[in-house]
């Protein structure tokens, strides 16, 4: 046959194949075009005839071979024993469904990761990672994944789509914990079995790994002091996949406090030890958390279940003239510090501008300076929280005997303060003390308004003008929760959402324990008949309806952050968690490409980076990625000047790129206009002296 007729037969699919970069050379999976096919005798005669007709019409894509050698052996189905024997003979195998699919759409060849391949059933872009399985189970799961066209990865990384695991792990460096941190769904091996059985993707929710699957747990006989008794906790643990075992076989031992003999014995044996509160939290958010921070076993007397009367009897007044700022502590340390402050008679505050502050407490970082908003020119101690713990033990300790924290006074760059603007000063003295709990601080509206620079209520004159909602003439549809989750007990209302996006958000709310009131367009009065606790707004600007003052407004970024971190964030935790008073995005920032830098390499800082990058996108700018060319950068936003890499300082100086603080983003959002970067420039760092923005 001449080449001209063959050229005439090039179809749209052929052009698509060329567009994918496939030629007669070897593809990424090692397959060459045209495919050399050898049909298994197990394929029914009528299907063989159909395939031969189809191949004859597209000779540039496939042809037949009489021998298995150097050909693709086409099987009607895959069986483990047969595939194992063929692989020993180094045969390359594909399924009949894939061949038929390829001949209809040759561009699919570029998506083949490896052989043997039955069909491209799993066509998601991300990879699958496997963990915590028996060898036979891992082999089976990886085999099924390969047969269905999935890519397999050794480690959990940014390109990972799912983690397939048979049990949980509370080890900090485990793939399970890394998947939780990256918000990657974790499924049981049954998910792959179900996809293989049905030959199509199935609902991941039906195969989620149980919160405590396979975790061996032992309870102290006298464990008590939480809102749930040991029996209820045991039942909950078993119902979510946990295994109640004797002490010597336990991975985790549940004890009330560190005075228990079982606690000391477990520590000697290297076993993990947790309080009942840890187990309650795992059951609440439906995943196995690391035992850290406020989920560690407490000291005697700091147990959240102790009665106010018993705690009051242990209190002293040794620190009654002290005001302790707890803002810069981790959440878990902050809870313990409240209890110790109570016992010593001290006041505590989360407002760094409080002029009465005498001590600022930290989990001291010896090799780094912490940016603070507390003035450093006063007689204020900046020291480790262990000083307060020592005082709570019975005698007032000397501040000079404890580690001091290096600090840098720079309110503009104090991101901890910026992200905690809703916290309030609490009275922790005498009978007026507020007993420490695990709950988040409740925002004081007056303090929030003062810190954020906004009025106490949404001004009716703010643009754009709102249109009063019509009288409710319909009722919202209430979608009930599908499972327990972070929104359990809440009704989230939705108004003003596009119809094609509403269903997706409703599903996210309901699968995380909440009820959704929706289906009323922008009729806010109708929505109110559903008695929502919050109103989830479309977009980040002012809503197009008049919202009753008693219903907080939140954005989809708030929803996603709560789901991702399994924490019910206050709406004031970050500016764009609430709709702004001004329309977004800003057209003046549409051509900006912004790099976020100056953050630690830990999970807390990763969450902060996500929030800042979200804010950049809300403002209308683009976030610089790893492959962004330096010439494309327009701004560098530094969260913490002491963590700024010298390479970025040199880049900013060489290319005259504005190097600004986080406050530039926050103020641009709050004020609804691009702020001059010169007001927020970071100076005084080697390599950037003289740069104004």
N, C-alpha and C positions, 0 to 999 in steps of 0.2 A: 504494500500500500504506500502511495506517495505521501510526503509530508504535508502537502497542501490540503487534502481531504481531512487529515487529522487536525490541522489547524482550524478548519472550518467548524469542527465539532467542539471547539472550546466554548463553554457555556458561561453563564453568569457565575455558576459555582466554581468553574475553573479560574475565572478572574479573581474570585474571592480567595481561592487557594494561593494564587500568586501574591495577592495582597497580604496574606499571612506570612509570606516569605518562604513558602514551600516550593521546591523545584524537584528535579529528578535526583538531586543529591540527597544525602541522608538527612532525615528530620531529627528533632531533638530526642525522639524515642528510639532512634536507630533504624527506623523504617524507611525504605527507599521507594520512590515512585517509578513506574507503576507497581502496585502491590502484586506480589507473586503469591497466588492463593492455591492451597491444596485442600480440597473438601474432604471432610471426614465421612466415611461410609454411613455413619449414624444419622446424617442429615437426611430427612425424608426425600424421596425422589422428586415430588412436586416442588419442594423448596429449592432443591438443587437446580431444577429446570428454570425456575423463576430467577435465581441468582445468575445463571449463565446468560440469560437474555439481557439482564441488566448490565452485566459486565461487558458483554459484546457491544453495547451501545456507548460505552465509555472506556475504550481501550487505553486512553492516556492515563487512567487512574488504576486499572487493575487488569490482570490476566491470570490464566490458570497454569498450574504446573502438575505434572504427573507424579512427581516425587515429593515427599515431605522435606527433604533436604533443601536448605536455603529458601524454603517457602514459608509462608504463614499458614499454619494448620488451622482450619476453620472448624470449630466444634459447635453443635447445636445447644449444648449446655456444658456447664463446668462441674466436674466431680473431683473431689480432693485426691482420691487415689490415682485417677487417670492423669490429672495434672502433674502430680508428683513424679509419676513414671516418665511423662513426656519431658519434664524439666531435666531429669537425669540424662535423657538422651539429647539434651540441649536443643529441644524443639521450641520454636517460637509460636505461641498460640493466641488466637483471637476468637471471640464469639461471633456467631452468625449475626446477632442483632447489631453489633458494631459495624460489621462489613456493610450491611444494608443501610445503616445510618450514614456511614462514610460516603457511599456511592450517591446518596441523596444530597449530602452536604460535605464536599471534600475538605472544606476549611476546618473541619473537626480534627483532622490529622495533627494539626499543630497543638492540640490540647491533650494528646496522649502522653502521659508521664512515663509509663513503663509497660512492659509485657510480663506475664500474660494479662490480657484485657478482655473481659467478656463484653462490656458495653460501657459507654460514658454515662453511667447512671448518676454518679456523684460529680457534678460539674461546678461545684462551688470553687471560687478562686483560692481559698485558703487551704492550708495543709491540716492533716490530722496528726495528733501526737498521742502516744500511748504510755500508760503508767499504771503501776500497782496491779499487775495481773500475773497469774501463774504463767509459766513459759508456754504451755499448750494454748492458753487463752490468748496470749499476746500474738502467737504465731497465727492463730485462726483469724483474729481481728485484722492483723496486717495483711493477711492473704485476701480477705474479703475486700478490704479497702483498695488493694491493688487491682483486683478483678473488676471493681466498679469505677476505676479511673481516678481515684483520689490520690493526692500527693501525701506522702508520709514524712514527718519531720522527727528528728531525734529529741529536740528540745522545744519547750514552749517559747514562742517568739512572736513578733508583731504580725507575722503572716499566718499564724495558727488559727484555724477556724473552730476546731473542737478538740477537747481533751477527752480521750476514751480511757476510762479507769474503772476498776472493779471495786475499789475501796478508797476512802479518803486518807489524807495524811495531814498531820498538824505540824510536821517538821518545817521550819521556816524556808529551807532551800528546796522543798519538794516541788515537783511539777504541778501538783494540786494547788498549792498556795500561790504559785506564780500565775496559774490560770485564773484564780480568784482575783488577784491583783490586776490582771489585764482584762478582766470582765469577759473571759472566754467561757462559753458554756461547757459543762462537764457532763458527759453522758456515760451510761453503762454500755458494755459490749453488746447488749441486746439491741441497741440502736442500729448497729451495722447488720446484725442478723435480720432485723425487720426490713431494712432497706434492701438487702439481698433477696429476702423472701418475696417482697412485693415488686421488686425491680423498679422502684421509684423512691424519691425522698419522702420521709415520713416526719411527723411532728416531733421535734426534739424534746418538747416538754414531757411527752409520754415516757421518755427514757432518761430523764435527769437522774443523776446519781443521788441516792438518798443522803441527807445531811451528815449522818454518822456511819455510813456504810462500812462495815467491817472493822470499826474502831473498838478495841477491847477496853472496857471501862470497869473500874472497881470503885465502890462507894464505901467511905468510912461509915462504920456502924452508927455513929452518933452525928452524922452529917445533918445539919439543920441551919436555920437562920435565914432562908430565902422565902420568897413568896410561894414557892412550890415545895412541897415536902419531898423527901427522898423517894418515896414510893411513886409519886407522880412523875418525878424526874426520871426514875428508872423506866417507867412505862413509856415515857416520851422517847427516851434513848433507844429502847428496843424497837418502838414503832418506826423510828427513822433509821434503822439499820445498825444501831450499836449492839455490841455483845457484852453482856454482864458476865465478868469472869472473876476468878479468885485473884487476890492481890499479886501473887507471883507471876501471873500471866497478863497483867494489865499494862496497857500503853499509857493510860491516863488514870490517875487516882483522884477522886473527888473528896476534898476535905473542906471543913468550914474555915479554918485559919491555920496559921503556922505553928500554933502550940500543940497541934494534934500529933501524937506519936507516929501515926501512919504517914504524916507529911515528912517527918525526919527520916523515916525508914525508906520511903520512896525516893527521896533525894539521894540517899546513900547508894541506892541501886540504879540511879540514873533514869528513873521513870519520870514522866511528865506529871505534874500535880496542878490541879485547877480547883477553883471554888465552884459551888453550885451556880453562881452567877454566870460563869463561862458556859456551862451546859444550857442554862436558860437562854442565853444569847444565841447559841448555836441553833437551838430549836426555833427561836423566834425568826431568825433571818435565813434559816434553812441552808446552812453550810458549816463546815468544821473550821472554826477560826483558830488562829494562833493564840497561844496563851501568853498574852503580853499586856502591858499597861494596866488598865482598870480591870482586866480579866485575870490578873494574877492572884494567887492566894494572899488574902490580906493579913496584916498583923492582928493579934488579939485586940479587941476594942475598936477596930476600924471596920468591923463587919457591918454591911449596910442593913442587916436585919436587927441590930441591937436597938433596944428601946430608947427613947429620948431620956427617960428617967435614969437608966443605968449609965448612959453616956454623960449626963449632967453631973452625976455623982463623982465622975473621974476628972472633971474639969478643974482648972486652976486659973489664976488671973495673972500669971507671970508675964504674959505678953499683951496685957490689956491696953497698953499705949502704943502698940505696933499696928501698922496698917500694911498688909502684905499684898503685893501685886502678883497674881497667879497667871496673868495673861500668857506668859512665855513658857509655861509648862505644857507638856503633852497632856492630852485629855485624861489618861489614866493617873498620872502623877498629880494632876489638879484635883481629882476626886480625893485621893489620899491626903493631899495638903489641906483640903477643907476640914477633914476630920481632925487632923493634928492641930489646926488653928483653933478649932472649936475647943479642944481639950486644953489649950493654952490661953484661951480668952482673947485671942487676937481678932482684929477685923481683917476681912479680905476684900479685894476689889479686882475687877477685870478692866478698869479704866486707867490707862497709864498716865492720864492727865490729872488724876486726883492729886491735889497738892499735899495731902496728908500722908502720902506713901513714905514708909520708912525702910521697907525691904522689898526687893524684887527677886523672886525665886526662879531658879532654872534647874534643868538637868544639865549640869555644866559641861560645856564643850571646851576642852583645854586648849585645842589647837585652832580655835576660830573665834572671831568676834561676832556677837549677835547685835543686829541693828534694833534699837529700841526707841520709843517715844517718851521715855521717862528721862527728865533732865539729869545730866551727870554732874552738874556743878553744885549739887546739894549734898547734904550728908545722908546719902542713901546707900544701903548695902545691896550689892548685886552678887548673890551667892547661891550655893547649891541648896536644893530642897532638903538635903540630909540634915542641915542645921535645924530646920523645923521639926523633923522627925526626932532628933536628939532631945529637943526641948519637950516634946510630947511624952518622952520616956520618963520624965519626972523632975529634972532640974534644968534651969535655963543654961543653955550652952553659949559659949563665946563665939561671936561671928568670925573672929580672926582664926579660929581653929578649923575652918571649913573652906573648901575650894571657892575661889572668887571667879565670877564670869567676866571675861573681857566683853565690853559693850562699846557700841558706836552710836552716839545720839544723832539720829537722822530720821525724823518722823516721815519725811517724804518717801523714804525707801523701806519703811516698816511694813512689810506685807502681812505679818502676823496681825498687826493692829487693823490693817485695812480689811482683812477678811473676817474679822471678829467684831465688827462695829456694832452688832446688836447686843453684846453682852453688857451686863449691868453690875453695879456695885451691890454686894449683898452684905447684910448685917449678920455677923457671926459672933455676937457677944451677949452673954447672959441669957435671959429668957427670950430675947429678941432674935437669937441666932436662928438661921435657917439650916436645918439638918441636911448634910450632904447626901445627895442621891446620885444615881447614874444618869439622870436626865440632863438634857442640854439646858443651858441658861436661857431664861425667857427674856426677850428683848424689852427694854423700857422704851416706850415710844419717844419720850422726851430726849433721852440720851441718843437714841438712834437718829432722831432728826438733827440733833446738834452735831453728831459725828459725820453724818452724811451730807449736811448742809441743805436739807430739804425740809419743807413744811410738814407739820404733823399729819395733815390730811391732804388728799389729792385735790388741788385747786381746780375749780370748775372752769377757770379762765385759761388753763394751760392748753396749748394747741395740741392736736386739733380739737375743735369744739365737739363735745359729745352730744349725742342725740338721745333724748329720753327713750327708754325702751317702752314698747306698747304694753298694755295690760295683758297679763298672761292669759292666752286663750287656748293653751295646750299644756300638756305635762311632758317633762323630759322622760326619755327612756332611761331606766336605771339598769345598768349591766352589773350583775352581782360578782363578787370575787370568785376566782377560779381556784384559789389556793391561799394558804397563809403567806404572809409576806410583810414587807416594810410598811405598806399602806393599810394594814389590817385595822379596821374600825373607822376608816376615813371614807368620805364621799367626795370625790374630786369632780367638780363641775367643768364642763367644756362649752364655751360660747364663742361664736365667731370663727370656728374652724372650717376649712374646706372639707366638703363631704368626702373626698377621696382620701384624705389623711386621717379623718376622725377614727375610722375603724382600727387602724394600726395603733393609735395612742390608747384607745379604749382597751385593746388587748394587753398592752403593757401595764396599764393600771390594774386590770383584773387579775392578771397572772402574778402580780406582786401584792395581792391581798386586799386591794381597794375596790370600792364600788365607783362606777362612772355614771354621772348624770349628763346626758348628751342628747343630740337629735333635735335641738330647738333653734339651730342657726344662731342669730345674735339676740334672740328674745330673752333678755336677762331676767325679766320678771317670771317668765315660765321656768327658767333654770332654778330660781329661788324656791320654787315649790318642791324641788328635790332635796332641799336643805343641805347644800354642799358645805363642806368644811373649808374648801379652797376653790378658787376658780382658776383653771389652767387656760391661759390666754394664748392666742395665736400671734406669733411675732414678738418683737421686743420693744415696740413702741406703745403709745397710749392705746387702750382698747377703744373700739368704736361704739361702745355702749357705756351707759352710766352704771357703775358698779356700786352696790350697797357697801357702805363703809365697813360693815362688820365681817365681810368676806375677804380674806387675804388673796391677792393676785400673785400667781406664780407663772413661770415660763416653762417651756419644754426642756430648757437646760437644767432647771431645778429638778424636773422629773427624772431626766436621764442620770443626773448625778446621784440622786437618792437610790435609784435602781442599781447603778454600777457599784456604789460603795456600800449598799445595804445600810444606809444611815438616813434617817428622816431629818434632813438638814433644815434649819430655820431659813425662811425665805430671804432673810437679810444676810446670810452667810457670804454671799458674793453678789455684786451689784446686778448682774444680768439674770439672777434668779428671780427678780421681780421686773415687770414691764417698766421701762423708763418713762419719764415724762415727755420725752422728745422722740420724734420719728427716727427709726433706725432701718437700714444702715445709713451712715453718713457718706454722701457722694464725694465729699472732699477727701475721704480716705480710700476711695475705691482703687487707686493705683499704688497704694502702699504695699510693700512686702516687708514684714516685720519678723525679726528673730527674737525669741525669748531666751534669755540666758541668765546666769547668776543664780542657779538653784543647785541644791544638794542632789546627789545621786541616790536617793532613797524613795520609798513608795509615797511618803507624805509629800515630798517635793514633786513627784510625778503627778499627783493629783492636783497640786497647785499649778503646775505647768498646763495641765489639761484645761483648767478653769481660765487661765490667762489666754490661752490660745483660742478658747471659745469666745472670750470677750473681744479679741482681735477680729474674729470673723463676724460677730454681731455688729461691730463698728463698721464693717464693710471692707476691711483690709484682708490681705492674704497672709497666711502664716508661712514663713520660710521653712522648707524641709531640708533634709540632709543633702539632697541633690541640687538645691538652689544655688545658682552661681552668685558669687560675691558681688558681682556687678549689678545684680538685680535687687540687692538689699537697699531699702530706703531708711529703715530705722532699726536700732538695736535697743530692746527694752531689757534692763538689768534689774532683777528682783533683789539681789543682795550684792552691793559693790565689792565686798570682801571676797566673794566667790567668782568675780569676773575673771575669765581667762585672759592672759596677756595677749593672745592672738586676736581676740575681739577688740581689745583696747587699741592694738596696733592697726587693725583694720579700720576702726572708726576714725583714728587719727589720719591714716593715709588717704582714705577715700572721702573724708569729711562727712561721714554718716552720723546723723544725730544719735547720741547715746544717752538715753533718758531713763528715768525711774518708772516704776509701775504706775505711780500716781498720774502720769500723763494719760494712760488708758482710762483710769478710773474717772478722772475729771472730764475727759472728753465724752464719756458715756453719761455722766451725771448732768453735765451742762448742755448736752445735745449738740456740741459743735467741736470742731477740731481746735485743740488748744495749742498755742505756740510752743514748740518743743524747747525753745530756749529757756523757758521758765523751769523746766524739769531736767536740765542737763546734769550729768554726773561728772564732777571734776575732782581733782586732788588725787587721782590714781595715775600711777606711772604709765605713760604712753598716751594719756588723753588730756593732759594739761592744756587748757586753752580752748577745748572744744565746748561750744555753748549749747549744743542740743543733741 
